[in-house]
Amino acid sequence: MKLCKNCGGEIGSSKDYRNVFCTRSCSVAFNNVGRKNSEKTKKIKSIKLLEWCSQNNKNIVHSKKCKCCGNEFSYGKSNKKGRTYCSVLCRKKDRSKHLNDKKKYRVQCRFLFNVFDYPNEFNLELVKKYGFYSASNRGNNLNGISRDHIYSINDGFKNQISYELISHPANCRLVQQTENSKKHTKSLITIDELVSRIRDWNKKYGSDAMACTTHLQ
């Protein structure tokens, strides 16, 4: 009588599995034990891979730290673009965090001032003519006027620019939403030009217009 290598149960005569396991599930369970590598095991395998490639004159692999977890990993030379993450899970985690951070930044970059407080800086006739933009489910004025960020929120986030600069009145222009949509995420000025505009604005209206002088150093 033979006993199952996994559960210790008797292996029936009608069962095969190479006369080692009583059922297919026991075979799978036994062979899957220990397959989930620990971080220590991953590191050892990575080092062994580097050594093997070096000894056998194979395409040398590259080693780097994962952008998400910081653990070191290796990848082959055939991967021309290289890798940033050690696993799919780390890639998903980091991208999710990136999206959440960008969403928060976008909210912080909203203009909080009233354009009617600065009649000499904005063409308010456009507002009188077209009204302010509103979505189809919130007034349906698709050709209305929007307050556009001259230096875009997208570039601000990418270049780690303070939201206080991006949301400053000097970074605002009035434009029809149809034109604003065509601009998409493009910036119309450089960050240096934006800083210059903010300096001029603050000299004219006082730094209280927006408390961002600490970011203009």
N, CA, C and O of each residue as an XYZ file, in Angstrom:
868
protein
N       0.849     -1.200      0.000
C       0.000      0.000      0.000
C       0.887      1.254      0.000
O       1.813      1.381      0.801
N       0.577      2.168     -0.916
C       1.322      3.422     -0.992
C       0.497      4.560     -0.412
O      -0.726      4.591     -0.548
N       1.188      5.499      0.240
C       0.522      6.648      0.843
C       0.820      7.912      0.045
O       1.903      8.071     -0.518
N      -0.166      8.806      0.010
C      -0.031     10.082     -0.719
C       1.097     10.919     -0.116
O       1.187     11.071      1.102
N       1.944     11.451     -0.972
C       3.092     12.240     -0.525
C       2.675     13.567      0.094
O       3.443     14.182      0.833
N       1.425     14.016     -0.215
C       0.962     15.309      0.296
C       0.145     15.180      1.573
O       0.445     15.828      2.575
N      -0.892     14.338      1.537
C      -1.798     14.257      2.688
C      -1.625     12.993      3.531
O      -2.148     12.909      4.642
N      -0.893     12.014      3.006
C      -0.677     10.774      3.759
C      -1.776      9.753      3.576
O      -1.721      8.671      4.161
N      -2.785     10.084      2.762
C      -3.877      9.154      2.519
C      -3.468      8.018      1.595
O      -2.462      8.103      0.891
N      -4.262      6.954      1.610
C      -3.960      5.786      0.784
C      -4.207      6.091     -0.689
O      -5.190      6.740     -1.047
N      -3.301      5.614     -1.533
C      -3.449      5.798     -2.976
C      -4.189      4.595     -3.527
O      -3.680      3.475     -3.490
N      -5.405      4.828     -4.046
C      -6.211      3.740     -4.573
C      -5.615      3.161     -5.842
O      -4.812      3.807     -6.515
N      -6.009      1.951     -6.160
C      -5.456      1.272     -7.337
C      -5.848      1.965     -8.635
O      -5.140      1.873     -9.638
N      -7.000      2.670     -8.607
C      -7.473      3.333     -9.826
C      -6.821      4.691    -10.026
O      -6.973      5.319    -11.074
N      -6.108      5.128     -9.031
C      -5.461      6.437     -9.112
C      -4.074      6.283     -9.714
O      -3.379      5.299     -9.461
N      -3.681      7.268    -10.514
C      -2.366      7.194    -11.143
C      -1.443      8.204    -10.486
O      -0.811      7.918     -9.469
N      -1.372      9.401    -11.085
C      -0.515     10.478    -10.590
C       0.863      9.944    -10.212
O       1.484     10.369     -9.237
N       1.325      8.961    -11.056
C       2.649      8.355    -10.875
C       2.772      7.649     -9.515
O       3.866      7.507     -8.969
N       1.634      7.218     -8.990
C       1.616      6.487     -7.717
C       2.274      7.253     -6.575
O       2.878      6.667     -5.676
N       2.142      8.594     -6.631
C       2.743      9.425     -5.588
C       1.679     10.187     -4.813
O       1.815     10.397     -3.608
N       0.606     10.608     -5.509
C      -0.460     11.385     -4.875
C      -1.801     10.689     -5.070
O      -2.005      9.956     -6.037
N      -2.717     10.937     -4.121
C      -4.017     10.280     -4.198
C      -4.978     11.002     -5.138
O      -5.872     10.379     -5.710
N      -4.797     12.303     -5.297
C      -5.659     13.090     -6.187
C      -4.824     14.134     -6.919
O      -3.691     14.421     -6.532
N      -5.396     14.697     -7.978
C      -4.705     15.749     -8.724
C      -4.509     16.990     -7.852
O      -3.479     17.658     -7.942
N      -5.509     17.302     -6.998
C      -5.391     18.482     -6.140
C      -4.222     18.343     -5.169
O      -3.546     19.326     -4.866
N      -3.979     17.116     -4.675
C      -2.836     16.897     -3.787
C      -1.527     17.092     -4.547
O      -0.550     17.608     -4.004
N      -1.524     16.676     -5.800
C      -0.327     16.843     -6.629
C      -0.007     18.316     -6.827
O       1.142     18.740     -6.700
N      -1.057     19.103     -7.145
C      -0.881     20.543     -7.363
C      -0.457     21.234     -6.078
O       0.450     22.067     -6.084
N      -1.120     20.887     -4.968
C      -0.823     21.517     -3.677
C       0.620     21.267     -3.258
O       1.305     22.170     -2.776
N       1.073     20.024     -3.449
C       2.437     19.671     -3.040
C       3.481     20.403     -3.882
O       4.478     20.898     -3.356
N       3.248     20.465     -5.174
C       4.224     21.078     -6.084
C       4.242     22.596     -6.010
O       5.210     23.225     -6.438
N       3.180     23.193     -5.469
C       3.127     24.653     -5.356
C       3.738     25.171     -4.064
O       3.940     26.375     -3.907
N       4.034     24.260     -3.134
C       4.597     24.672     -1.847
C       5.951     25.344     -2.060
O       6.839     24.807     -2.722
N       6.080     26.530     -1.481
C       7.363     27.227     -1.534
C       7.632     27.998     -2.809
O       8.716     28.556     -2.978
N       6.655     28.037     -3.716
C       6.876     28.759     -4.974
C       6.864     30.265     -4.801
O       7.460     30.980     -5.606
N       6.207     30.756     -3.781
C       6.152     32.195     -3.544
C       7.460     32.635     -2.883
O       7.688     32.394     -1.698
N       8.294     33.272     -3.666
C       9.615     33.652     -3.178
C       9.563     34.814     -2.203
O       8.794     35.760     -2.372
N      10.385     34.720     -1.196
C      10.537     35.835     -0.270
C      11.430     36.874     -0.921
O      12.051     36.602     -1.949
N      11.502     38.076     -0.328
C      12.362     39.128     -0.874
C      13.821     38.666     -0.855
O      14.595     39.005     -1.749
N      14.189     37.891      0.167
C      15.557     37.384      0.269
C      15.857     36.438     -0.887
O      16.930     36.495     -1.486
N      14.885     35.558     -1.198
C      15.066     34.609     -2.293
C      15.177     35.328     -3.630
O      15.999     34.965     -4.471
N      14.337     36.362     -3.826
C      14.383     37.138     -5.064
C      15.755     37.767     -5.259
O      16.292     37.787     -6.366
N      16.313     38.280     -4.168
C      17.616     38.940     -4.246
C      18.701     37.927     -4.594
O      19.588     38.212     -5.399
N      18.629     36.736     -3.983
C      19.617     35.689     -4.256
C      19.549     35.268     -5.720
O      20.578     35.097     -6.373
N      18.319     35.099     -6.234
C      18.149     34.705     -7.631
C      18.687     35.769     -8.570
O      19.289     35.458     -9.598
N      18.465     37.032     -8.208
C      18.941     38.137     -9.032
C      20.460     38.133     -9.118
O      21.028     38.339    -10.190
N      21.124     37.895     -7.973
C      22.593     37.852     -7.927
C      23.114     36.670     -8.739
O      24.094     36.800     -9.472
N      22.455     35.513     -8.608
C      22.876     34.325     -9.347
C      22.726     34.530    -10.847
O      23.544     34.046    -11.629
N      21.676     35.250    -11.250
C      21.457     35.524    -12.668
C      22.585     36.376    -13.228
O      23.069     36.129    -14.332
N      23.002     37.377    -12.464
C      24.110     38.234    -12.882
C      25.395     37.418    -13.028
O      26.135     37.583    -13.997
N      25.654     36.534    -12.056
C      26.863     35.713    -12.078
C      26.860     34.760    -13.268
O      27.886     34.571    -13.922
N      25.705     34.162    -13.547
C      25.594     33.204    -14.651
C      25.836     33.885    -15.988
O      26.543     33.346    -16.841
N      25.261     35.054    -16.176
C      25.428     35.785    -17.431
C      26.885     36.172    -17.643
O      27.396     36.127    -18.763
N      27.545     36.551    -16.560
C      28.940     36.971    -16.644
C      29.845     35.793    -16.993
O      30.738     35.920    -17.830
N      29.614     34.648    -16.351
C      30.446     33.466    -16.555
C      30.250     32.842    -17.932
O      31.176     32.250    -18.487
N      29.037     32.978    -18.486
C      28.733     32.349    -19.770
C      28.750     33.327    -20.939
O      28.310     33.000    -22.041
N      29.265     34.534    -20.688
C      29.372     35.561    -21.731
C      28.043     35.832    -22.435
O      28.014     36.106    -23.635
N      26.978     35.757    -21.704
C      25.666     36.062    -22.259
C      25.443     37.566    -22.196
O      26.211     38.305    -21.580
N      24.371     37.996    -22.850
C      24.029     39.419    -22.776
C      23.903     39.821    -21.320
O      23.035     39.319    -20.605
N      24.751     40.707    -20.886
C      24.756     41.103    -19.483
C      23.431     41.739    -19.096
O      22.856     42.512    -19.862
N      22.960     41.417    -17.932
C      21.699     41.984    -17.475
C      21.977     43.232    -16.650
O      23.074     43.417    -16.124
N      20.981     44.068    -16.549
C      21.117     45.309    -15.799
C      20.458     45.154    -14.433
O      19.486     44.414    -14.278
N      20.985     45.841    -13.474
C      20.444     45.796    -12.121
C      20.076     47.209    -11.688
O      20.842     48.150    -11.898
N      18.906     47.352    -11.086
C      18.481     48.673    -10.611
C      17.475     48.516     -9.489
O      17.015     47.411     -9.203
N      17.136     49.627     -8.854
C      16.169     49.607     -7.758
C      14.771     49.912     -8.276
O      14.584     50.782     -9.127
N      13.806     49.190     -7.756
C      12.413     49.378     -8.142
C      11.940     50.767     -7.717
O      12.177     51.189     -6.585
N      11.283     51.463     -8.613
C      10.796     52.812     -8.348
C       9.768     52.841     -7.228
O       9.614     53.853     -6.544
N       9.061     51.725     -7.040
C       7.990     51.685     -6.038
C       8.473     51.200     -4.670
O       8.340     51.912     -3.674
N       9.035     49.985     -4.624
C       9.393     49.387     -3.327
C      10.854     49.581     -2.934
O      11.210     49.402     -1.769
N      11.709     49.947     -3.901
C      13.113     50.184     -3.592
C      13.982     48.942     -3.612
O      15.195     49.035     -3.430
N      13.374     47.768     -3.832
C      14.155     46.531     -3.885
C      14.938     46.445     -5.193
O      14.488     46.939     -6.227
N      16.104     45.819     -5.140
C      16.936     45.679     -6.336
C      16.455     44.504     -7.178
O      16.094     43.455     -6.644
N      16.452     44.688     -8.513
C      16.053     43.610     -9.413
C      16.890     43.689    -10.683
O      17.569     44.686    -10.926
N      16.839     42.634    -11.490
C      17.635     42.574    -12.714
C      16.742     42.340    -13.918
O      15.664     41.757    -13.800
N      17.198     42.799    -15.083
C      16.466     42.560    -16.325
C      17.461     42.440    -17.468
O      18.574     42.960    -17.392
N      17.053     41.749    -18.530
C      17.947     41.462    -19.639
C      18.220     42.641    -20.544
O      17.465     43.612    -20.587
N      19.324     42.529    -21.267
C      19.732     43.582    -22.195
C      18.748     43.705    -23.349
O      18.635     44.765    -23.965
N      18.033     42.614    -23.644
C      17.082     42.624    -24.756
C      15.940     43.602    -24.519
O      15.268     44.030    -25.458
N      15.727     43.953    -23.243
C      14.695     44.936    -22.914
C      15.278     46.330    -23.142
O      15.836     46.929    -22.222
N      15.151     46.843    -24.358
C      15.820     48.081    -24.756
C      15.397     49.284    -23.918
O      16.224     50.135    -23.593
N      14.136     49.357    -23.574
C      13.636     50.503    -22.814
C      13.967     50.394    -21.332
O      13.808     51.351    -20.574
N      14.430     49.214    -20.932
C      14.726     49.038    -19.522
C      13.454     48.848    -18.716
O      12.349     48.925    -19.253
N      13.613     48.605    -17.451
C      12.460     48.426    -16.574
C      12.553     49.379    -15.406
O      13.643     49.766    -14.983
N      11.403     49.750    -14.892
C      11.335     50.684    -13.775
C      10.867     49.995    -12.505
O      11.211     50.413    -11.400
N      10.076     48.930    -12.668
C       9.495     48.243    -11.514
C       9.921     46.778    -11.494
O      10.190     46.183    -12.537
N       9.977     46.209    -10.297
C      10.393     44.815    -10.156
C       9.260     43.847    -10.460
O       9.505     42.669    -10.719
N       8.021     44.334    -10.430
C       6.873     43.460    -10.661
C       5.690     44.259    -11.186
O       5.667     45.488    -11.120
N       4.715     43.538    -11.707
C       3.487     44.174    -12.198
C       2.757     44.852    -11.045
O       2.191     45.933    -11.210
N       2.772     44.212     -9.872
C       2.098     44.770     -8.701
C       2.682     46.128     -8.324
O       1.940     47.070     -8.045
N       4.017     46.230     -8.315
C       4.664     47.505     -7.976
C       4.326     48.573     -9.010
O       4.112     49.735     -8.664
N       4.280     48.175    -10.285
C       3.935     49.132    -11.332
C       2.523     49.677    -11.124
O       2.294     50.880    -11.251
N       1.587     48.802    -10.807
C       0.206     49.222    -10.585
C       0.085     50.116     -9.354
O      -0.644     51.108     -9.372
N       0.802     49.763     -8.284
C       0.759     50.563     -7.051
C       1.274     51.974     -7.290
O       0.665     52.951     -6.853
N       2.411     52.073     -7.995
C       3.032     53.379     -8.221
C       2.190     54.235     -9.159
O       2.062     55.442     -8.952
N       1.622     53.623    -10.180
C       0.788     54.375    -11.118
C      -0.486     54.863    -10.445
O      -0.971     55.957    -10.732
N      -1.023     54.044     -9.548
C      -2.219     54.444     -8.816
C      -1.920     55.644     -7.926
O      -2.716     56.581     -7.849
N      -0.764     55.614     -7.251
C      -0.351     56.727     -6.392
C      -0.140     57.983     -7.234
O      -0.509     59.086     -6.831
N       0.463     57.794     -8.419
C       0.722     58.920     -9.318
C      -0.586     59.591     -9.728
O      -0.687     60.818     -9.743
N      -1.586     58.775    -10.061
C      -2.881     59.316    -10.475
C      -3.558     60.048     -9.328
O      -4.160     61.102     -9.531
N      -3.463     59.494     -8.122
C      -4.061     60.137     -6.955
C      -3.378     61.465     -6.649
O      -4.043     62.448     -6.323
N      -2.043     61.495     -6.754
C      -1.289     62.729     -6.509
C      -1.630     63.790     -7.546
O      -1.765     64.968     -7.216
N      -1.769     63.372     -8.795
C      -2.074     64.318     -9.866
C      -3.482     64.893     -9.695
O      -3.713     66.075     -9.950
N      -4.409     64.053     -9.267
C      -5.778     64.511     -9.037
C      -5.808     65.548     -7.918
O      -6.500     66.561     -8.022
N      -5.057     65.296     -6.850
C      -4.981     66.234     -5.727
C      -4.354     67.549     -6.178
O      -4.821     68.628     -5.811
N      -3.290     67.450     -6.978
C      -2.593     68.641     -7.480
C      -3.528     69.470     -8.360
O      -3.537     70.698     -8.273
N      -4.306     68.807     -9.197
C      -5.238     69.514    -10.087
C      -6.251     70.330     -9.285
O      -6.581     71.458     -9.652
N      -6.738     69.755     -8.196
C      -7.689     70.466     -7.335
C      -7.020     71.687     -6.705
O      -7.623     72.757     -6.628
N      -5.770     71.526     -6.253
C      -5.043     72.632     -5.621
C      -4.766     73.770     -6.608
O      -4.628     74.924     -6.204
N      -4.685     73.445     -7.891
C      -4.347     74.442     -8.915
C      -5.553     75.233     -9.421
O      -5.407     76.080    -10.302
N      -6.717     74.973     -8.886
C      -7.902     75.712     -9.330
C      -7.768     77.194     -8.992
O      -7.245     77.557     -7.939
N      -8.245     78.038     -9.893
C      -8.252     79.480     -9.636
C      -9.310     79.801     -8.582
O     -10.456     79.365     -8.690
N      -8.918     80.567     -7.560
C      -9.840     80.899     -6.472
C     -10.224     82.376     -6.457
O     -10.961     82.812     -5.573
N      -9.736     83.145     -7.421
C     -10.016     84.578     -7.444
C     -11.195     84.867     -8.381
O     -11.620     84.010     -9.156
N     -11.706     86.092     -8.287
C     -12.816     86.531     -9.137
C     -12.267     87.429    -10.243
O     -11.668     88.466     -9.956
N     -12.465     87.046    -11.495
C     -11.924     87.836    -12.611
C     -12.500     89.249    -12.636
O     -11.857     90.165    -13.149
N     -13.692     89.439    -12.093
C     -14.320     90.763    -12.097
C     -13.637     91.724    -11.120
O     -13.890     92.929    -11.143
N     -12.764     91.175    -10.260
C     -11.986     92.035     -9.361
C     -10.807     92.675    -10.090
O     -10.173     93.592     -9.567
N     -10.515     92.191    -11.294
C      -9.380     92.708    -12.069
C      -9.821     93.028    -13.497
O      -9.385     92.371    -14.442
N     -10.681     94.030    -13.659
C     -11.227     94.362    -14.984
C     -10.174     94.812    -15.986
O     -10.395     94.727    -17.194
N      -9.035     95.288    -15.502
C      -7.988     95.748    -16.420
C      -7.082     94.612    -16.903
O      -6.249     94.808    -17.788
N      -7.249     93.451    -16.328
C      -6.380     92.324    -16.680
C      -7.054     91.300    -17.587
O      -6.382     90.519    -18.260
N      -8.378     91.307    -17.601
C      -9.102     90.296    -18.368
C     -10.150     90.939    -19.277
O     -10.747     91.961    -18.935
N     -10.358     90.325    -20.429
C     -11.354     90.807    -21.389
C     -12.735     90.319    -20.956
O     -13.212     89.271    -21.393
N     -13.354     91.101    -20.094
C     -14.649     90.696    -19.537
C     -15.775     90.780    -20.554
O     -16.861     90.246    -20.327
N     -15.521     91.453    -21.683
C     -16.529     91.516    -22.743
C     -16.824     90.120    -23.290
O     -17.931     89.840    -23.749
N     -15.825     89.260    -23.233
C     -16.023     87.886    -23.697
C     -17.058     87.163    -22.838
O     -17.869     86.381    -23.335
N     -17.008     87.447    -21.535
C     -17.962     86.820    -20.615
C     -19.372     87.335    -20.886
O     -20.342     86.577    -20.861
N     -19.467     88.646    -21.147
C     -20.781     89.230    -21.447
C     -21.355     88.648    -22.737
O     -22.561     88.438    -22.859
N     -20.469     88.393    -23.690
C     -20.913     87.906    -24.995
C     -21.261     86.416    -24.987
O     -22.281     86.010    -25.543
N     -20.412     85.609    -24.356
C     -20.594     84.157    -24.425
C     -21.059     83.521    -23.116
O     -21.563     82.398    -23.114
N     -20.888     84.242    -22.000
C     -21.171     83.638    -20.705
C     -20.070     82.665    -20.327
O     -19.184     82.382    -21.134
N     -20.120     82.150    -19.103
C     -19.114     81.182    -18.679
C     -19.483     79.780    -19.164
O     -20.658     79.440    -19.299
N     -18.477     79.000    -19.415
C     -18.686     77.623    -19.884
C     -19.390     76.785    -18.815
O     -19.129     76.926    -17.620
N     -20.272     75.927    -19.267
C     -20.900     74.947    -18.379
C     -21.169     73.687    -19.191
O     -21.530     73.757    -20.365
N     -20.991     72.546    -18.559
C     -21.174     71.264    -19.238
C     -22.633     71.059    -19.619
O     -23.517     71.765    -19.136
N     -22.874     70.093    -20.484
C     -24.228     69.848    -20.983
C     -25.205     69.489    -19.875
O     -26.404     69.736    -19.998
N     -24.700     68.908    -18.794
C     -25.581     68.538    -17.681
C     -25.600     69.583    -16.567
O     -26.204     69.376    -15.515
N     -24.915     70.735    -16.823
C     -24.870     71.798    -15.816
C     -25.078     73.177    -16.440
O     -24.360     74.121    -16.114
N     -26.024     73.289    -17.306
C     -26.314     74.573    -17.940
C     -26.181     74.556    -19.445
O     -26.796     75.366    -20.138
N     -25.375     73.629    -19.959
C     -25.228     73.409    -21.395
C     -24.792     74.652    -22.168
O     -25.429     75.033    -23.150
N     -23.710     75.278    -21.726
C     -23.124     76.393    -22.482
C     -21.723     75.968    -22.924
O     -20.720     76.391    -22.350
N     -21.678     75.122    -23.954
C     -20.431     74.510    -24.390
C     -19.496     75.488    -25.085
O     -18.299     75.221    -25.192
N     -20.013     76.610    -25.556
C     -19.184     77.622    -26.222
C     -18.810     78.764    -25.278
O     -18.278     79.788    -25.705
N     -19.093     78.573    -24.001
C     -18.830     79.622    -23.019
C     -17.350     79.827    -22.750
O     -16.494     79.149    -23.317
N     -17.070     80.787    -21.864
C     -15.697     81.169    -21.542
C     -15.160     80.364    -20.356
O     -15.850     80.154    -19.358
N     -13.919     79.925    -20.494
C     -13.235     79.203    -19.416
C     -12.031     80.006    -18.941
O     -11.485     80.822    -19.684
N     -11.629     79.772    -17.715
C     -10.391     80.354    -17.194
C      -9.284     79.331    -17.432
O      -9.244     78.283    -16.787
N      -8.406     79.641    -18.346
C      -7.372     78.702    -18.767
C      -6.045     78.971    -18.067
O      -5.676     80.125    -17.849
N      -5.335     77.913    -17.720
C      -3.991     78.030    -17.145
C      -2.997     78.207    -18.289
O      -2.814     77.296    -19.097
N      -2.360     79.361    -18.361
C      -1.412     79.646    -19.440
C      -0.236     78.676    -19.367
O       0.153     78.081    -20.372
N       0.324     78.525    -18.172
C       1.302     77.458    -17.932
C       0.482     76.297    -17.376
O      -0.077     76.404    -16.285
N       0.406     75.203    -18.106
C      -0.573     74.158    -17.824
C      -0.358     73.412    -16.505
O       0.757     73.320    -15.992
N      -1.447     72.892    -15.986
C      -1.401     72.074    -14.774
C      -0.564     70.825    -15.026
O       0.187     70.385    -14.156
N      -0.699     70.263    -16.214
C       0.047     69.055    -16.560
C       1.558     69.284    -16.471
O       2.280     68.466    -15.900
N       2.033     70.399    -17.038
C       3.462     70.710    -16.974
C       3.885     71.065    -15.548
O       5.003     70.765    -15.127
N       2.978     71.704    -14.817
C       3.276     72.043    -13.430
C       3.504     70.803    -12.593
O       4.434     70.750    -11.789
N       2.652     69.801    -12.781
C       2.787     68.549    -12.037
C       4.050     67.810    -12.459
O       4.796     67.306    -11.619
N       4.283     67.752    -13.756
C       5.445     67.029    -14.289
C       6.760     67.648    -13.819
O       7.727     66.938    -13.546
N       6.785     68.982    -13.728
C       8.013     69.687    -13.350
C       8.050     70.077    -11.872
O       8.938     70.808    -11.433
N       7.063     69.573    -11.106
C       7.009     69.788     -9.654
C       6.996     71.281     -9.298
O       7.732     71.733     -8.421
N       6.149     72.023     -9.996
C       5.978     73.449     -9.726
C       4.911     73.627     -8.647
O       3.888     72.943     -8.672
N       5.139     74.535     -7.706
C       4.168     74.768     -6.633
C       2.803     75.138     -7.206
O       2.698     75.937     -8.138
N       1.768     74.546     -6.635
C       0.410     74.849     -7.093
C       0.060     76.319     -6.882
O      -0.822     76.850     -7.558
N       0.748     76.983     -5.946
C       0.471     78.397     -5.692
C       0.863     79.261     -6.893
O       0.268     80.314     -7.124
N       1.850     78.821     -7.646
C       2.230     79.547     -8.857
C       1.247     79.262     -9.987
O       0.859     80.165    -10.728
N       0.853     78.011    -10.109
C      -0.051     77.617    -11.191
C      -1.432     78.237    -11.013
O      -2.103     78.539    -12.000
N      -1.866     78.432     -9.771
C      -3.205     78.975     -9.505
C      -3.208     80.496     -9.373
O      -4.249     81.084     -9.077
N      -2.062     81.140     -9.587
C      -1.959     82.601     -9.471
C      -2.750     83.275    -10.596
O      -2.778     82.758    -11.713
N      -3.392     84.419    -10.326
C      -4.158     85.138    -11.363
C      -3.331     85.476    -12.599
O      -3.870     85.566    -13.703
N      -2.020     85.664    -12.418
C      -1.155     85.999    -13.555
C      -1.001     84.829    -14.520
O      -0.484     84.994    -15.625
N      -1.445     83.660    -14.104
C      -1.366     82.474    -14.968
C      -2.708     82.172    -15.619
O      -2.926     81.076    -16.134
N      -3.598     83.145    -15.592
C      -4.956     82.925    -16.095
C      -5.238     83.754    -17.347
O      -4.774     84.887    -17.475
N      -5.990     83.181    -18.249
C      -6.506     83.918    -19.404
C      -7.933     83.444    -19.654
O      -8.279     82.303    -19.349
N      -8.752     84.322    -20.208
C     -10.127     83.970    -20.550
C     -10.176     83.543    -22.009
O      -9.677     84.247    -22.887
N     -10.771     82.405    -22.259
C     -10.820     81.866    -23.621
C     -12.041     80.962    -23.750
O     -12.485     80.366    -22.769
N     -12.583     80.863    -24.969
C     -13.710     79.963    -25.180
C     -13.276     78.516    -24.942
O     -12.158     78.125    -25.276
N     -14.170     77.745    -24.367
C     -13.849     76.365    -24.022
C     -13.444     75.549    -25.248
O     -12.608     74.651    -25.148
N     -14.035     75.858    -26.406
C     -13.686     75.136    -27.631
C     -12.206     75.315    -27.965
O     -11.543     74.367    -28.387
N     -11.691     76.527    -27.776
C     -10.272     76.793    -28.025
C      -9.410     76.177    -26.932
O      -8.319     75.671    -27.195
N      -9.909     76.226    -25.711
C      -9.181     75.657    -24.575
C      -8.990     74.154    -24.752
O      -7.944     73.608    -24.400
N     -10.002     73.493    -25.298
C      -9.924     72.046    -25.514
C      -8.863     71.701    -26.552
O      -8.190     70.677    -26.435
N      -8.711     72.548    -27.565
C      -7.705     72.310    -28.604
C      -6.295     72.434    -28.028
O      -5.378     71.727    -28.446
N      -6.137     73.337    -27.069
C      -4.829     73.544    -26.427
C      -4.419     72.317    -25.620
O      -3.235     71.994    -25.522
N      -5.408     71.637    -25.043
C      -5.202     70.418    -24.258
C      -4.256     70.697    -23.080
O      -4.559     71.561    -22.258
N      -3.134     70.000    -22.977
C      -2.241     70.169    -21.820
C      -1.009     71.020    -22.149
O      -0.057     71.066    -21.369
N      -1.029     71.676    -23.279
C       0.129     72.464    -23.717
C       0.249     73.766    -22.927
O      -0.756     74.398    -22.601
N       1.479     74.160    -22.624
C       1.742     75.453    -21.977
C       2.049     76.493    -23.048
O       2.692     76.188    -24.052
N       1.586     77.719    -22.831
C       1.821     78.795    -23.792
C       3.023     79.647    -23.407
O       3.498     80.453    -24.207
N       3.519     79.471    -22.177
C       4.694     80.213    -21.708
C       5.602     79.266    -20.938
O       5.203     78.156    -20.587
N       6.821     79.711    -20.680
C       7.759     78.918    -19.878
C       7.553     79.242    -18.400
O       6.859     80.201    -18.062
N       8.147     78.456    -17.535
C       8.020     78.718    -16.104
C       8.698     80.032    -15.737
O       8.230     80.742    -14.847
N       9.802     80.365    -16.417
C      10.480     81.642    -16.152
C       9.585     82.820    -16.527
O       9.559     83.836    -15.832
N       8.862     82.676    -17.616
C       7.939     83.738    -18.038
C       6.786     83.869    -17.050
O       6.317     84.974    -16.777
N       6.335     82.742    -16.519
C       5.263     82.788    -15.523
C       5.731     83.505    -14.264
O       5.013     84.347    -13.725
N       6.918     83.179    -13.799
C       7.469     83.829    -12.606
C       7.569     85.331    -12.822
O       7.263     86.112    -11.920
N       7.994     85.737    -14.010
C       8.104     87.163    -14.333
C       6.731     87.831    -14.303
O       6.591     88.942    -13.790
N       5.727     87.162    -14.847
C       4.361     87.694    -14.845
C       3.841     87.858    -13.413
O       3.179     88.845    -13.093
N       4.149     86.883    -12.564
C       3.689     86.935    -11.174
C       4.366     88.073    -10.420
O       3.724     88.754     -9.620
N       5.655     88.284    -10.666
C       6.369     89.389    -10.021
C       5.714     90.721    -10.392
O       5.462     91.563     -9.530
N       5.445     90.896    -11.680
C       4.830     92.142    -12.149
C       3.440     92.322    -11.540
O       3.056     93.426    -11.154
N       2.698     91.221    -11.461
C       1.345     91.269    -10.895
C       1.405     91.681     -9.427
O       0.642     92.541     -8.986
N       2.301     91.076     -8.686
C       2.408     91.362     -7.256
C       2.881     92.786     -6.982
O       2.495     93.390     -5.981
N       3.715     93.321     -7.870
C       4.143     94.714     -7.727
C       2.962     95.653     -7.950
O       2.850     96.702     -7.316
N       2.101     95.256     -8.851
C       0.958     96.091     -9.212
C      -0.165     96.012     -8.185
O      -0.765     97.027     -7.832
N      -0.443     94.815     -7.715
C      -1.588     94.615     -6.827
C      -1.194     94.261     -5.398
O      -2.053     94.153     -4.523
N       0.099     94.080     -5.159
C       0.542     93.679     -3.827
C       0.627     92.172     -3.735
O      -0.127     91.459     -4.396
N       1.540     91.690     -2.922
C       1.748     90.246     -2.809
C       0.564     89.542     -2.176
O       0.467     88.316     -2.238
N      -0.342     90.305     -1.565
C      -1.510     89.684     -0.944
C      -2.445     89.091     -1.982
O      -3.336     88.306     -1.656
N      -2.232     89.479     -3.255
C      -3.076     88.927     -4.313
C      -3.020     87.405     -4.283
O      -4.039     86.733     -4.437
N      -1.833     86.878     -4.086
C      -1.650     85.443     -3.877
C      -0.383     85.271     -3.059
O       0.664     85.810     -3.419
N      -0.461     84.536     -1.979
C       0.690     84.383     -1.083
C       1.665     83.356     -1.639
O       1.718     82.223     -1.162
N       2.436     83.753     -2.648
C       3.362     82.798     -3.250
C       4.754     83.381     -3.409
O       5.562     82.842     -4.165
N       5.051     84.472     -2.713
C       6.348     85.127     -2.880
C       7.502     84.220     -2.468
O       8.616     84.380     -2.968
N       7.259     83.278     -1.573
C       8.336     82.388     -1.125
C       8.790     81.462     -2.242
O       9.885     80.904     -2.173
N       7.971     81.293     -3.263
C       8.316     80.397     -4.361
C       8.949     81.148     -5.525
O       9.219     80.557     -6.571
N       9.186     82.433     -5.355
C       9.745     83.234     -6.435
C      11.214     83.533     -6.229
O      11.799     84.341     -6.950
N      11.816     82.876     -5.234
C      13.224     83.152     -4.942
C      14.114     82.584     -6.047
O      15.336     82.715     -5.983
